Amino acid sequence: MAALCGQASTVEVLLQHHADVNGATSTDYTPLFSSVYAGSLECTKLLIKAGADLNSKCPLDMAIYKGSIEIVKCLLEAGADPNVCIENGWLPIERAVMFGKWDIVEILFPLTSPIPEVHDWSVDGILQYAKSNGFKEKCKAIWEKNLADLKVKAADSFKKEEYAIEIDSGDAALYSNVSLCMHRMGDGEMALKDALIAQRSRPEWPKAYYRIGAAFMLLEEYEEASQAFMDGLILDPTNVETEKAHMEAMDCLKKSHFAEESE
């Protein structure tokens, strides 16, 4: 949580007292991944210095999605491997192309081994590859594999008579629905875990951020909820439901601050 909130001084104190630099949280994310998600270069440097695993849980992928050029450079300089596929089968440079992060593509290009499918190994060649049928087929194959894996996990986790999980648009939708089930059961931690997986699977999907915000509201983490709803509004400014939820989170945050000051 210290890393997720960008609290470098707290991270430093915890590390001095032998906190596990690679210990995953209940949401299965490492401190380094959380610091990258927060966009905290200072926390990222502290954790790298303390021996954080540079490739576990794909911190480089999150830095690419966030467009954090300085953090991308920091991770690469420290030894993050740009030739290791992230968990859904993409190379970091392919993810940068998908997100339109061309400045990051140029940083990754000289460090990335040629991709066999890219016949013209250049930045322009990668752009053309991203528009090709071969790239689209790869997207489809990875999507189908991820969906099949998620169906198996869902079947193991939920009894049919208790849950009805609609699979309407891929892995992100499935995890979003699982998150909703967990939310309705009152399990905030599990709701948050699955919402975060949905967000990672489909980073530009507003509903994933709504699910994250709803889970944080259940956990009474109003500041994090407010930020998640705001992230969703940035992607879809016209979403009335998300706007209402954001206002509710802000109101709860103010009330909690008032209660703390009164004590």
Backbone bond lengths (Angstrom), bond angles and torsions (degrees), N, CA, C in turn:
res aa  C-N    CA-C-N  psi(-1)  N-CA   C-N-CA  omega(-1)  CA-C   N-CA-C  phi
1 M - - - 1.455 - - 1.525 111.35 -
2 A 1.330 116.21 -35.20 1.469 119.25 177.53 1.524 110.25 -61.92
3 A 1.332 115.86 -43.78 1.470 119.88 178.94 1.525 111.02 -67.56
4 L 1.326 116.70 -39.90 1.464 121.40 -178.54 1.521 111.59 -64.66
5 C 1.345 115.95 -29.83 1.462 120.55 179.24 1.530 112.01 -93.94
6 G 1.337 117.46 3.35 1.458 120.79 178.39 1.513 113.40 67.20
7 Q 1.328 117.22 28.31 1.464 121.64 -178.38 1.531 109.62 -88.78
8 A 1.320 115.85 83.26 1.461 121.05 -173.77 1.528 112.42 -61.42
9 S 1.322 117.43 -40.45 1.468 119.82 -178.44 1.528 111.00 -64.34
10 T 1.337 116.40 -37.65 1.465 120.46 178.25 1.522 110.39 -69.48
11 V 1.329 116.74 -42.32 1.465 120.87 176.62 1.532 110.18 -57.39
12 E 1.322 116.17 -43.97 1.462 120.82 -178.70 1.525 111.47 -62.31
13 V 1.339 116.63 -43.78 1.469 120.60 179.18 1.527 110.63 -63.77
14 L 1.327 116.53 -43.90 1.463 120.30 -179.90 1.531 111.43 -62.37
15 L 1.314 116.70 -40.56 1.464 120.55 178.82 1.528 110.86 -66.59
16 Q 1.318 116.55 -37.42 1.467 120.47 177.34 1.522 111.53 -63.27
17 H 1.325 115.73 -27.03 1.463 120.60 178.68 1.529 111.44 -100.30
18 H 1.333 114.96 24.92 1.470 122.94 169.07 1.531 114.14 69.12
19 A 1.322 116.91 32.66 1.464 119.11 171.44 1.527 109.27 -61.78
20 D 1.318 116.15 145.82 1.471 121.08 -178.20 1.528 109.56 -72.57
21 V 1.320 116.04 109.06 1.464 120.35 -175.25 1.522 112.97 -66.03
22 N 1.338 116.79 -20.54 1.463 120.22 -179.75 1.525 112.83 -112.92
23 G 1.314 117.34 11.59 1.462 120.16 -178.24 1.517 111.34 -71.50
24 A 1.320 116.54 125.91 1.468 120.60 179.98 1.528 110.17 -82.76
25 T 1.329 116.04 147.81 1.459 121.66 178.48 1.516 110.00 -84.01
26 S 1.337 115.64 -177.43 1.466 120.19 177.36 1.519 111.33 -63.74
27 T 1.335 116.79 -21.42 1.466 120.42 176.61 1.530 111.82 -91.69
28 D 1.349 116.02 8.56 1.461 122.72 172.11 1.528 113.03 70.79
29 Y 1.326 117.55 26.54 1.464 120.64 178.05 1.516 110.53 -115.40
30 T 1.313 115.56 143.37 1.454 121.03 -179.47 1.531 110.21 -84.64
31 P 1.342 116.96 163.41 1.462 119.68 175.72 1.530 112.50 -56.93
32 L 1.342 117.19 -39.46 1.462 119.85 -179.11 1.518 110.89 -64.03
33 F 1.326 117.12 -44.84 1.466 119.90 177.67 1.522 110.29 -59.22
34 S 1.342 116.01 -41.72 1.467 120.54 -178.78 1.520 111.68 -64.98
35 S 1.327 116.80 -38.98 1.465 119.86 179.86 1.525 110.71 -67.22
36 V 1.322 116.56 -36.91 1.468 120.89 177.55 1.529 109.67 -67.99
37 Y 1.328 116.31 -41.84 1.467 120.64 177.32 1.524 110.32 -58.70
38 A 1.337 116.24 -38.51 1.461 121.08 179.95 1.521 112.57 -75.42
39 G 1.342 116.47 -13.29 1.458 120.10 -177.68 1.514 112.74 73.49
40 S 1.336 116.43 25.82 1.463 121.09 -177.62 1.528 110.71 -95.74
41 L 1.323 116.47 101.20 1.462 121.09 178.16 1.522 110.64 -64.93
42 E 1.338 116.73 -37.52 1.461 120.69 -178.29 1.526 111.27 -64.06
43 C 1.329 116.75 -46.56 1.466 120.16 177.38 1.526 111.06 -63.45
44 T 1.315 115.65 -40.36 1.464 120.16 179.46 1.521 110.92 -59.59
45 K 1.316 117.25 -44.71 1.470 121.07 179.17 1.523 111.58 -63.66
46 L 1.337 116.50 -41.75 1.468 120.33 179.39 1.530 111.01 -61.23
47 L 1.311 116.07 -43.80 1.459 120.58 -177.30 1.523 111.74 -70.45
48 I 1.323 116.99 -37.27 1.467 120.46 176.65 1.525 109.84 -63.66
49 K 1.313 115.90 -44.59 1.470 120.89 179.31 1.526 111.13 -60.67
50 A 1.336 115.98 -32.50 1.462 120.68 -179.02 1.522 112.95 -82.06
51 G 1.342 117.33 -1.52 1.460 120.70 175.79 1.509 115.47 100.02
52 A 1.324 117.62 25.21 1.466 119.98 179.48 1.524 111.16 -62.76
53 D 1.324 115.66 143.01 1.465 121.79 176.55 1.526 107.93 -70.17
54 L 1.314 116.42 118.71 1.462 121.58 -173.41 1.523 113.95 -77.20
55 N 1.313 116.58 -15.75 1.463 119.06 -175.45 1.523 113.73 -114.26
56 S 1.334 118.03 -11.03 1.456 120.73 179.98 1.519 110.69 -71.95
57 K 1.331 116.59 132.93 1.474 123.98 178.01 1.531 113.33 64.18
58 C 1.314 116.97 16.94 1.464 122.52 169.11 1.533 115.41 59.06
59 P 1.334 119.41 53.46 1.475 118.87 177.10 1.525 112.72 -62.49
60 L 1.344 117.21 -31.60 1.457 120.14 179.06 1.518 110.65 -64.34
61 D 1.324 116.42 -39.16 1.462 120.43 178.49 1.524 110.91 -62.33
62 M 1.322 117.49 -43.03 1.465 120.47 179.20 1.523 110.93 -65.33
63 A 1.343 116.79 -38.91 1.469 119.98 177.92 1.521 110.88 -62.80
64 I 1.335 116.60 -36.89 1.461 121.49 177.81 1.520 109.95 -66.03
65 Y 1.336 116.64 -47.73 1.458 120.42 179.46 1.531 111.28 -58.95
66 K 1.331 116.49 -42.43 1.461 120.64 -179.47 1.528 112.44 -72.36
67 G 1.341 116.34 -16.38 1.460 119.61 -177.05 1.516 112.55 72.52
68 S 1.338 116.30 26.65 1.471 122.10 -177.49 1.529 109.63 -85.06
69 I 1.310 116.09 87.17 1.463 120.91 -173.80 1.526 111.41 -60.39
70 E 1.334 117.22 -45.01 1.460 120.31 -178.47 1.526 111.64 -63.63
71 I 1.329 116.73 -37.22 1.458 119.37 178.76 1.522 110.71 -72.15
72 V 1.328 116.94 -37.28 1.469 120.19 174.81 1.528 109.82 -58.16
73 K 1.326 116.30 -47.91 1.463 120.58 179.43 1.526 111.12 -62.08
74 C 1.341 116.09 -41.91 1.464 120.85 179.96 1.523 111.29 -60.77
75 L 1.317 116.68 -45.92 1.470 120.94 -179.78 1.526 111.30 -64.26
76 L 1.320 116.34 -42.84 1.466 120.06 -179.28 1.528 111.25 -66.29
77 E 1.333 116.24 -43.39 1.468 120.00 178.78 1.525 112.09 -62.76
78 A 1.337 115.63 -30.92 1.469 119.96 -179.55 1.522 112.37 -80.74
79 G 1.337 116.76 -12.87 1.458 119.51 176.51 1.515 116.35 119.55
80 A 1.326 118.84 8.99 1.466 119.93 174.99 1.524 108.81 -60.41
81 D 1.318 115.97 137.56 1.464 121.08 -173.78 1.532 110.86 -92.15
82 P 1.335 117.81 113.19 1.473 120.22 179.81 1.520 113.37 -77.03
83 N 1.341 116.41 -1.95 1.457 120.11 -179.49 1.523 112.75 -106.24
84 V 1.342 116.21 9.10 1.456 120.61 176.62 1.518 108.93 -95.81
85 C 1.316 116.21 124.82 1.464 119.95 179.23 1.517 109.96 -66.35
86 I 1.320 116.49 139.47 1.443 120.00 172.89 1.513 108.49 -75.99
87 E 1.344 116.80 173.79 1.457 119.97 -166.52 1.533 114.48 -62.43
88 N 1.305 119.13 -23.56 1.462 118.94 179.66 1.520 112.96 -95.43
89 G 1.336 116.71 12.06 1.455 120.52 169.88 1.502 117.01 98.40
90 W 1.335 118.72 2.10 1.452 121.29 -178.02 1.519 111.66 -98.20
91 L 1.328 115.89 147.30 1.452 120.36 168.39 1.532 108.59 -79.83
92 P 1.327 117.86 151.80 1.459 120.46 179.61 1.531 113.62 -52.40
93 I 1.329 117.63 -40.52 1.464 119.34 -177.83 1.527 110.98 -67.13
94 E 1.336 117.33 -32.32 1.465 120.00 176.99 1.527 110.61 -68.17
95 R 1.329 116.47 -37.62 1.461 120.34 177.17 1.532 110.47 -65.68
96 A 1.312 116.70 -39.14 1.459 119.76 177.96 1.519 110.80 -61.85
97 V 1.327 116.23 -38.76 1.462 120.72 176.68 1.532 110.05 -64.55
98 M 1.326 116.54 -44.70 1.467 121.38 -178.95 1.520 111.45 -59.16
99 F 1.344 116.58 -37.36 1.459 120.92 -177.72 1.525 112.48 -89.63
100 G 1.337 116.46 -0.44 1.458 119.65 179.53 1.513 113.81 70.49
101 K 1.338 117.34 26.56 1.466 122.13 -179.20 1.533 109.15 -92.20
102 W 1.335 116.28 75.69 1.461 119.81 -171.64 1.520 112.89 -71.50
103 D 1.325 117.72 -27.64 1.457 119.11 175.29 1.528 110.70 -65.70
104 I 1.337 115.66 -35.24 1.468 119.68 177.79 1.527 110.61 -75.50
105 V 1.334 117.28 -34.60 1.467 120.26 175.02 1.530 109.75 -56.08
106 E 1.319 116.78 -43.74 1.465 120.81 -179.20 1.523 112.21 -66.22
107 I 1.342 116.86 -31.76 1.470 120.37 176.61 1.524 110.43 -70.94
108 L 1.327 115.84 -41.93 1.463 120.60 -176.56 1.527 113.12 -75.72
109 F 1.326 116.72 -29.08 1.460 120.38 -171.13 1.532 114.09 -54.13
110 P 1.340 119.93 -51.50 1.468 118.46 -178.05 1.527 114.24 -68.55
111 L 1.336 117.02 -12.76 1.462 121.29 -178.87 1.519 112.65 -100.82
112 T 1.324 116.22 -5.69 1.465 121.28 -175.02 1.518 110.34 -101.78
113 S 1.333 115.68 133.71 1.458 120.05 176.11 1.527 109.41 -69.34
114 P 1.335 117.63 144.15 1.469 120.24 -178.47 1.523 112.72 -53.50
115 I 1.304 115.75 136.46 1.461 121.76 176.70 1.527 107.63 -88.70
116 P 1.338 118.44 124.30 1.467 120.80 -174.82 1.522 113.62 -53.52
117 E 1.333 117.16 -35.04 1.463 120.37 -176.99 1.533 112.90 -72.51
118 V 1.336 116.37 -17.44 1.467 120.20 179.79 1.522 108.42 -92.10
119 H 1.310 117.22 102.07 1.459 121.69 -173.57 1.530 112.21 -71.47
120 D 1.325 117.07 -35.05 1.460 121.77 176.56 1.527 107.40 -103.88
121 W 1.347 116.17 95.69 1.464 119.19 -174.95 1.533 110.22 -78.41
122 S 1.322 113.03 85.92 1.455 122.30 177.31 1.523 106.90 -153.89
123 V 1.319 117.00 169.54 1.460 119.98 178.55 1.522 110.24 -61.02
124 D 1.329 116.57 -42.89 1.470 120.17 177.59 1.523 110.90 -65.14
125 G 1.342 115.89 -37.13 1.461 119.93 178.83 1.523 112.08 -64.35
126 I 1.330 116.65 -36.73 1.461 120.81 177.56 1.528 110.16 -66.01
127 L 1.327 116.28 -38.41 1.462 120.30 177.17 1.522 110.78 -60.87
128 Q 1.316 116.34 -44.52 1.465 120.02 179.00 1.526 111.05 -65.28
129 Y 1.337 115.67 -37.92 1.467 120.37 177.77 1.524 110.81 -61.12
130 A 1.338 116.75 -40.17 1.464 120.97 -179.10 1.520 111.99 -63.05
131 K 1.333 116.78 -23.16 1.460 121.17 179.95 1.529 112.49 -93.70
132 S 1.330 116.61 -2.53 1.460 120.59 -172.43 1.523 112.25 -83.48
133 N 1.333 114.93 162.15 1.460 120.76 176.23 1.526 111.03 -66.06
134 G 1.336 116.36 -33.01 1.460 120.03 179.12 1.519 111.81 -61.00
135 F 1.322 116.37 -41.60 1.459 121.24 178.78 1.529 110.16 -66.09
136 K 1.321 116.23 -40.83 1.463 120.73 178.90 1.531 110.76 -64.45
137 E 1.333 116.62 -38.65 1.459 120.51 178.42 1.524 110.93 -66.35
138 K 1.335 115.86 -37.23 1.463 119.38 177.11 1.523 110.21 -64.15
139 C 1.319 116.44 -42.23 1.468 121.00 176.84 1.528 110.32 -56.70
140 K 1.323 115.46 -45.70 1.460 120.70 -177.74 1.521 111.07 -64.61
141 A 1.350 117.53 -43.53 1.465 121.60 -178.28 1.528 111.08 -63.91
142 I 1.324 116.39 -42.83 1.468 120.05 179.56 1.520 110.32 -66.90
143 W 1.322 116.19 -42.04 1.471 120.46 177.66 1.519 110.95 -58.13
144 E 1.335 117.54 -45.57 1.459 121.11 -177.90 1.516 111.45 -65.60
145 K 1.343 117.25 -38.80 1.459 120.40 178.47 1.525 110.92 -66.21
146 N 1.320 116.40 -46.07 1.463 119.91 179.47 1.521 111.47 -61.08
147 L 1.319 115.93 -40.97 1.457 120.27 -179.44 1.523 110.68 -64.58
148 A 1.330 116.92 -41.20 1.462 120.37 179.34 1.533 110.32 -63.38
149 D 1.320 116.50 -42.65 1.468 120.63 178.65 1.526 110.92 -62.74
150 L 1.325 116.36 -40.83 1.453 120.59 -178.39 1.525 111.79 -68.73
151 K 1.322 116.66 -34.19 1.461 119.77 177.53 1.525 110.14 -62.35
152 V 1.336 115.87 -40.85 1.460 119.94 179.38 1.529 110.36 -64.78
153 K 1.336 116.83 -44.45 1.456 120.73 179.73 1.523 111.08 -63.38
154 A 1.324 116.20 -41.27 1.463 119.84 -179.79 1.522 110.86 -64.18
155 A 1.344 116.26 -40.48 1.459 120.12 -179.76 1.519 111.37 -64.21
156 D 1.337 116.56 -36.05 1.462 121.17 179.01 1.526 111.83 -72.19
157 S 1.331 117.60 -27.23 1.462 121.52 -171.73 1.520 114.31 -92.26
158 F 1.299 117.50 -26.15 1.466 119.58 -172.57 1.527 112.35 -129.63
159 K 1.316 115.01 140.67 1.455 120.30 176.20 1.527 108.95 -82.60
160 K 1.305 115.87 138.16 1.464 119.84 -174.32 1.524 112.81 -59.96
161 E 1.329 115.97 -35.15 1.458 116.93 -177.08 1.524 113.14 -75.35
162 E 1.341 117.05 -9.79 1.456 120.08 -177.51 1.522 112.74 -104.29
163 Y 1.311 117.86 -24.51 1.448 119.79 -174.44 1.527 110.44 -135.12
164 A 1.310 115.28 147.23 1.462 122.30 172.83 1.510 106.80 -125.84
165 I 1.324 116.76 101.16 1.458 121.20 -175.93 1.520 109.10 -100.22
166 E 1.293 116.62 115.16 1.459 121.93 -179.60 1.520 109.78 -86.10
167 I 1.310 116.82 126.64 1.459 121.74 178.40 1.516 107.17 -105.71
168 D 1.354 115.87 96.89 1.459 117.78 -171.48 1.517 113.98 -113.40
169 S 1.315 118.26 -20.91 1.468 117.21 -178.61 1.513 112.53 -152.97
170 G 1.333 116.63 40.72 1.447 118.40 172.45 1.509 113.72 100.20
171 D 1.335 114.24 -171.88 1.448 120.84 -172.29 1.520 112.84 -61.96
172 A 1.306 119.03 -39.32 1.465 121.37 -179.70 1.519 110.72 -61.14
173 A 1.323 116.57 -42.30 1.459 120.19 179.76 1.523 111.18 -65.27
174 L 1.323 116.68 -39.27 1.459 119.60 179.43 1.520 110.69 -62.74
175 Y 1.319 116.84 -48.77 1.468 119.66 -179.99 1.519 111.83 -66.20
176 S 1.328 116.82 -32.30 1.453 120.03 175.90 1.521 110.37 -62.94
177 N 1.322 116.20 -41.94 1.460 120.68 179.22 1.527 111.81 -68.65
178 V 1.332 116.13 -37.98 1.460 119.52 176.05 1.530 109.84 -63.56
179 S 1.333 115.88 -40.93 1.461 120.44 177.37 1.527 110.89 -59.37
180 L 1.322 116.33 -41.24 1.466 120.66 178.36 1.530 110.86 -62.89
181 C 1.339 116.24 -41.92 1.468 120.14 177.35 1.527 110.46 -59.00
182 M 1.336 115.92 -47.08 1.457 120.78 -179.41 1.531 111.46 -63.44
183 H 1.325 115.90 -37.48 1.463 120.76 178.84 1.527 110.34 -63.16
184 R 1.325 116.06 -43.98 1.461 119.95 -178.94 1.523 112.12 -68.39
185 M 1.337 116.18 -23.59 1.464 120.30 175.30 1.521 112.02 -83.03
186 G 1.340 116.15 -9.14 1.459 119.96 -179.89 1.509 114.32 86.01
187 D 1.340 117.52 13.63 1.469 121.44 179.48 1.526 108.54 -97.13
188 G 1.329 115.91 91.07 1.460 120.90 -175.77 1.513 113.77 -65.77
189 E 1.334 117.20 -39.04 1.464 120.01 -177.31 1.524 111.55 -65.40
190 M 1.334 116.82 -44.30 1.457 119.42 178.63 1.526 110.90 -69.04
191 A 1.329 116.73 -36.61 1.468 119.97 176.96 1.519 110.36 -61.28
192 L 1.331 116.47 -41.00 1.462 120.71 179.43 1.524 111.06 -68.03
193 K 1.314 116.74 -42.72 1.469 120.40 -178.99 1.526 110.85 -57.85
194 D 1.324 117.14 -48.74 1.463 119.95 -177.65 1.525 112.09 -71.81
195 A 1.327 117.02 -32.30 1.464 119.81 176.52 1.524 110.90 -65.24
196 L 1.327 116.61 -39.28 1.463 120.71 178.78 1.528 111.45 -66.93
197 I 1.339 116.21 -35.83 1.468 119.38 176.44 1.529 109.54 -65.47
198 A 1.329 116.72 -41.09 1.464 120.01 177.49 1.523 110.55 -60.77
199 Q 1.332 116.09 -41.61 1.470 120.63 -179.95 1.523 111.21 -64.64
200 R 1.332 116.78 -40.55 1.466 119.88 179.57 1.523 111.09 -68.47
201 S 1.337 116.90 -34.46 1.462 120.42 -179.81 1.521 111.78 -72.06
202 R 1.343 114.91 -30.51 1.473 118.96 -175.93 1.534 107.96 -143.49
203 P 1.335 117.22 76.24 1.469 121.65 -169.18 1.521 115.86 -62.63
204 E 1.316 118.06 -20.00 1.465 119.73 -177.48 1.531 112.35 -105.06
205 W 1.340 116.18 22.19 1.462 121.57 -179.27 1.525 108.89 -98.46
206 P 1.326 119.87 113.77 1.470 122.18 -176.27 1.522 113.90 -58.37
207 K 1.339 117.71 -35.40 1.453 119.75 -176.36 1.527 111.99 -62.95
208 A 1.334 117.36 -32.32 1.463 119.73 179.31 1.531 110.38 -60.83
209 Y 1.331 116.37 -40.49 1.466 120.32 179.43 1.524 110.64 -69.83
210 Y 1.324 116.94 -32.85 1.461 120.10 175.70 1.526 110.01 -63.71
211 R 1.324 116.95 -43.31 1.467 121.01 178.51 1.534 110.62 -63.03
212 I 1.335 116.67 -40.60 1.465 120.15 177.80 1.527 109.91 -61.37
213 G 1.318 115.51 -46.72 1.454 120.17 179.67 1.522 112.08 -61.14
214 A 1.326 116.82 -42.62 1.467 120.79 179.93 1.527 111.17 -62.88
215 A 1.341 115.81 -39.24 1.470 119.55 178.49 1.523 111.04 -65.46
216 F 1.330 116.54 -43.03 1.460 119.87 178.38 1.536 110.62 -63.92
217 M 1.322 117.65 -35.68 1.464 120.43 177.39 1.525 109.77 -62.33
218 L 1.325 117.14 -42.15 1.456 121.32 178.72 1.525 111.02 -62.47
219 L 1.334 115.53 -34.59 1.467 121.24 179.05 1.527 112.63 -83.46
220 E 1.337 115.19 0.11 1.469 122.20 -178.30 1.526 112.65 60.62
221 E 1.334 114.98 31.95 1.469 122.02 174.58 1.533 106.30 -101.11
222 Y 1.324 115.48 79.41 1.455 120.43 -167.13 1.525 113.52 -72.47
223 E 1.320 117.66 -32.12 1.464 119.42 179.09 1.527 110.67 -65.98
224 E 1.350 115.92 -44.42 1.461 120.36 178.46 1.534 110.60 -66.14
225 A 1.343 115.84 -38.03 1.463 119.70 178.06 1.522 110.86 -62.16
226 S 1.325 115.56 -44.44 1.457 120.22 179.53 1.522 111.66 -59.76
227 Q 1.346 116.27 -42.31 1.464 120.33 -179.59 1.522 111.33 -66.04
228 A 1.344 116.64 -40.42 1.468 120.36 179.82 1.523 110.93 -64.17
229 F 1.338 116.49 -43.93 1.464 119.35 178.22 1.528 110.84 -64.01
230 M 1.337 116.43 -37.80 1.464 119.60 178.04 1.525 110.97 -63.87
231 D 1.349 116.44 -41.17 1.471 120.14 176.93 1.525 110.27 -59.06
232 G 1.345 116.10 -39.33 1.456 120.01 177.93 1.519 112.14 -66.73
233 L 1.334 116.61 -38.14 1.463 120.39 179.36 1.526 111.89 -68.55
234 I 1.322 116.68 -32.34 1.464 119.88 176.89 1.532 109.91 -61.57
235 L 1.331 115.79 -38.18 1.460 120.95 179.37 1.524 112.08 -77.90
236 D 1.341 116.92 -32.55 1.467 121.39 -178.81 1.528 109.18 -140.84
237 P 1.333 117.53 80.90 1.470 121.94 -174.96 1.521 114.02 -62.94
238 T 1.328 118.55 -17.84 1.467 121.17 -176.06 1.527 113.22 -93.32
239 N 1.328 117.52 1.57 1.458 120.48 -176.02 1.530 110.22 -76.29
240 V 1.319 116.14 105.88 1.470 121.94 -175.80 1.527 111.08 -66.42
241 E 1.331 117.13 -38.09 1.462 121.02 -178.31 1.527 110.94 -63.44
242 T 1.327 115.89 -43.22 1.456 119.89 179.66 1.524 111.25 -68.82
243 E 1.329 116.13 -38.83 1.467 120.14 177.97 1.529 110.65 -62.22
244 K 1.315 117.02 -42.81 1.458 121.39 178.42 1.523 110.65 -63.45
245 A 1.347 115.76 -42.22 1.463 120.22 179.65 1.526 110.92 -64.61
246 H 1.336 116.04 -38.44 1.464 120.09 178.07 1.522 111.30 -63.04
247 M 1.314 116.45 -42.93 1.460 120.43 179.25 1.530 110.85 -64.02
248 E 1.327 116.12 -39.14 1.464 120.61 178.15 1.532 110.58 -64.70
249 A 1.334 116.64 -41.27 1.462 120.53 178.62 1.525 111.20 -63.75
250 M 1.327 116.30 -42.64 1.462 120.72 178.55 1.526 110.70 -63.11
251 D 1.332 116.39 -39.96 1.459 120.67 178.76 1.536 110.95 -64.19
252 C 1.328 116.46 -43.11 1.469 120.79 178.18 1.527 110.70 -64.89
253 L 1.336 116.10 -37.46 1.467 120.13 179.41 1.526 110.60 -63.92
254 K 1.328 115.89 -43.85 1.465 120.05 178.76 1.526 110.93 -62.13
255 K 1.330 116.39 -42.96 1.458 120.74 -179.65 1.527 111.37 -64.23
256 S 1.340 116.67 -39.20 1.463 119.76 179.90 1.521 111.00 -68.03
257 H 1.337 116.87 -37.86 1.463 120.50 177.07 1.523 110.39 -65.60
258 F 1.334 115.80 -40.16 1.474 120.55 179.13 1.520 110.35 -63.58
259 A 1.348 116.35 -41.54 1.452 121.05 -179.84 1.517 111.07 -64.64
260 E 1.338 116.94 -39.77 1.463 121.27 178.54 1.534 111.33 -65.12
261 E 1.316 116.16 -40.46 1.469 120.19 179.59 1.522 111.04 -68.28
262 S 1.340 116.34 -34.15 1.463 120.41 179.39 1.521 111.50 -67.48
263 E 1.343 115.43 -34.45 1.460 120.01 178.72 1.533 111.39 -70.15
